[in-house]
Amino acid sequence: MPFNDFLGNTPILETLHSQLAAGRLRHSMLFAGIAGIGKWTLAQFIAKACNCVRLENDFCDRCPSCQRISENEHPDVRNVAPDGQFIKIDQMRSLSREVFFKPFEGRRRVFIIDEAEKFRDESANSILKTLEEPPDTSTLILITSRPNDLLPTIRSRCQRYLFAPLPLEDIERLLRGRTSYSDEERGLLARIAGGSIGKAFTVDPAEYRMQRDEMLALLEACSRNFIYANAAKAASGWLDRRKQADFDSKTGILFTLLRDLFLLKAGSDPSSVTNVDILKKLNALSTMYSFGQLMGASRLLDHLEAGTRRNLNRGLAADQFILHLGGVALPRG
């Protein structure tokens, strides 16, 4: 029974499974939660269960129908992803036409829209009627890690399912069974993952430590005896526009380090810290910052990270972040 292979979020799984069995599967659904938590996988499970030729309300994952869905070649299952940076209106117009076609060979047509937060307003508006009144033979599943970025009119037309992060112990157990990492590396990866099994399997612990050392050097340069030139030099690799993927991963590490410093400064249990393998260094660094510096830096970093999707001047935003951490400039509000 492949539905039993799904890890975590048991209440959502049971609800959807019971809807399938009762023939009451919602026609428009929104799967929301952090990236790498299984939203797309469960959408694929549903598509297979709706069209498996061997089982009803579940799937065998071996029949021609299940195999073709896995290979994205089934005529009744369509996966939609952003075309470039956005989901465009032509994609949604095409989908809105296809939704009303009868199944070609299966029992139900399933349309899976990944990264739904990347709708342009006009493309989102173009499918409102489709989401509200799809035919009985079609199901639409929207997937997003940022549900608040969706138009309220989209959210209100879908049955929403909020996926929770997976427990630390479950991720460690999976890593133990599927990787050759040491116990220390598995423990670190499980904490880094933040509940995302996808992230746990894609992060290289050696690369993570190397990037973390770079971000630690930046935090140390912004602490006591702050000198802007030293901090700017420490940030140069992070801000290199030629390495966007590195910027994204290093920014994520900075968020985690700032959170760890805040927790330690607040006297939280050290077990709540993500980077527990460098606890001694973080404890020392936490004494060099005030709560105001750490909270303000987190807000400015969030502004910087979000602004990269809106052509924000990265250099100026990074300067604000560095100067605030150095105690030179405090954000308003």
N, C-alpha and C positions, 0 to 999 in steps of 0.2 A: 504494500500500500504506500506508494510514493508520497502522499500527503503527509504521512508520518515521518518522512525524512526532513521535513521543514523544521528548522531550529528556532525556538523562541516564539514570542508573541502568540502563545497558545489560544488565548481568547479570540483573537482575530481569525486564526485558522479554523477554530471550531465553529465560529459564526458563519464564515463563508462556506464551510463544508456542509453545515446544516441547511443553508440556503440552497445549495446545489441539490441536496437530497430532496428538498421540498419543492423544487422547481421555482424558487422565489429569489433567484440571484438578482441583485440590483443591476439596473441597466447602465447606470452612471456612477462610478466610484472614484474616490480620491485616496490614494495611498500616500501618506506623509510620514516622514521620519528621516533621521540622519542617513547620509549616503552609506552604502555597503551593508545595509541591515537586512536585505532580503525582499524589498518591495517588488523589484522587477522579477525576481525568481518566483514569488508567489503569484504574480500576474501570469507568468508563463504556466505555472501549475494549473491555474484556473482555465486558461486557454486549452490545455491538454485534457483536463477533466471534462470540458464541454465537448470535446471532439474525439476522444479516444474510442477506437473501434472495438476494444476488448472489454472495457469496464465502463460502468456508469457511476457518475459522481466521484470518480477517482480516475487515475490513469496508470497505464502499465509502463510507460516510457520506453516501450520496445516496438510497438506496432508502427506501421508506416505513417500514420497520422501524427503520433507523438514525435517520431523522428523528424518529420518534415517541419514541425513547429520548432523543434530544437535548432534546426538548420535555417530557420526563417524562410521556408519555402512553401508553407501551407497557404492555399488561396483564401482561407477563411480567417486567418490570423495575420494582422498587420501591425508591425512595430514602427512607431513614428518617433523620430529624434529631431532636435534642432538642425536646421539647415544653416550651418555657420553658427553665428551667435544667437540666433532666434528661431522660434517656430513661426513660419511665415503664413500669410493668409492663403496662398495658393495650396499649401499643404493641407490646411483645414477645409478649404472648399472641396478638394479632392476627397478627403475623408468623409465629409458630410454627404457627398453623393454616394460613396461606397457603403455607408452605414445602412442605406435603405435597399441594398441588393440582398436577395435571399442567399443563404449559404450555398456555395458551389458544390461541396461534397460532404461537409460536416453537419453537425446539428446546430451550431451557433457561430456567428461571426464575432471575433474579439479584436478590439482595437486598443493597443497599449501605447500611450503617449508618455514618453520619458522626458524628464527635465521640464515638466509642465510650467515651471516658474519662468521659462524663457519665452512664453507667449508674448508677441506684440499685442497691444490693445486691440487692433483691428482683427487679428487672427483669433484672439480669445472671444471677441464679440461675435465673430462669424459662426461659432459653434454653440452658442447659447441655446438656440432652439433645438439643435441636435441632442445636446445633453439633457434637455428638459423632456423631450418627447422622442426618444429613439424607438425603433421598431422592436417588437418582442423577440426577434431573432438576433439582435445585436447587443453587445456589451462594450462599454467604453471604460477603460481604466487609466486614470491620470496618475502619474508618479512624480513626486516632488520632495526635495529636501528642504524647501523654503515655502511652505504653504501660505505664509502671510504675504508673499510676493504675488500671489494670484489675485485676480479681481474678485471682489466679494460675490459678484454675480456668477462666477465659475464655481466658487466653493459652495454656494447655496444650492446649486443644482446637482451636487454629487453627494452620495453617501460617503462620509469621511471615516477613514480608519487611521488612527495614529499609532505608528509602530514604535515600541519602546526599545531602547538600547539593550543589547544582550548582556547578561550578567558576566562579570569578570571570570568567574569560575568556568563557565561554559566555553568562553573563548580560549582560556588556557588549556582546557581539556581537548579542544579541537586541534590546537597548535601542537599539543603533545602527540596526538595521533597522526598528524600529517606533515610534520616538519622535523628536521634534525637539530633544531636550535637547542642551546643549553637551557637549563631551568631559569637562569637569570634572564636570558634573552626572551624566553617565552613570557616570563612575568612582566618584563618591560613592554613587550609588544601588546600584551593584553591590556595594559594600562593606557598605552598610547592610543589604542583602537577606540577607546571611549564608547564601547558597546557595539562597534561596527566590525563584523567579522570580515567584511571585504577589506577594510583597512588593515586589519591584523595580518592578512595574508599578502598584502602588497608592499608593506613597509619593510625596507631592508634595515635591520638593526644597526649595522655598521655605518651605513649612510646617514641614518637618523642621528647617531652619536656625533658624527663629523659635523653635521649641520647644527646640532644642538651646541657643540663647542663654539661654533661661530656666533650663535645668538647669545650664549653666555658671555662671550668676550664683549659683545655690544652692551649687555646689561652692566657688566663690570666697568666699562668705559664711561657709562652714564651715571655711575654711583658717586661715591665720595671723590673729591678732587677732580671734578668734572672739567674736561677740556674739550671744547667742541671739535677741534681738529682730530683728536684721537677717536672720538665717538663716530665722526663722519667716516673716518678710515675703516673702522670696525664694521660700519653698515654698508660699505661699498659693494661687497659681494652680494649681500641681500638685495640691494636695489638695482642690480644689473638688469637692464631691460632686455638683454639678449637671452636671459634665462628665466622666463616667466614661470616655468614649472618649479624651479628652485625658489623663486620668490614666494609662490603659494605655499610650498611645504615649510619654508623657514618662517613665514608669517604664522602658520599654524603652530609651529614649535614655540614661537614667541608668546602666543596666547597662552599656551600650556605653562610656560615658565612663569609668566606673570601671575597666573592663577595659583601656581604652587607657592610663589613668594607671598601672595596675599593670605593663603591658608596658614602658612607657617607663622606669619606675623600676627595672625589672629589667634594663634595658639591651638589650631586644629590638630587632630590626631595625625601623626605623620603618615599613617596608612592611607590617608585620603589624598596624598600627594601622588601625582603621576610619575614624576621622575625620581622615584624613591632610591634609585641606585646612586644618585649624587646628593643625597639628603644633607650631608655635612656641608657641602658647598652652598646649597640653597639656604640653609639655616643662617650661615654667615652673611650671605648676600641680602637676606630679608631684613637684617638689622640696618642696612644702609639706605633703606627707602621708607618713606612715610606711606600711610594708607592713601593719602591724597595723590601722591605720585603714582602709585600702582593702579588706582582706580581710573585716574585721568589718562594714564598711558593706555589702559585697555580700551577706553572709549576712543582715543585717537587712533589706535591701531585698527579698531573696527571701522572707523571712518576711512582710513587708508586702504584697508582691504576691500571694502565695498566700492570705494572710489575708483579702483582699477577697472571696474566694469563700466565706469562712466567717464573714462578718459580724464580722471583727476590728475592734476600735476603731482606726480608721485614724489618728486624731490622736495617740494614745499611741504607736503603732508608729512613726509618722513622727518623733515627738520622740526616740525611742531612736536612730533612724537619724541625725538631725541632731546630737544630743549626742555620739554616738560619732564622727562625722566631725569634729566640733569638738574632739575630744580630751578631752571632759569625762567621758564614761562609756564604759567598755569592756565588751563582752559577755562573759559567762562562757563558758568552754570554748574 
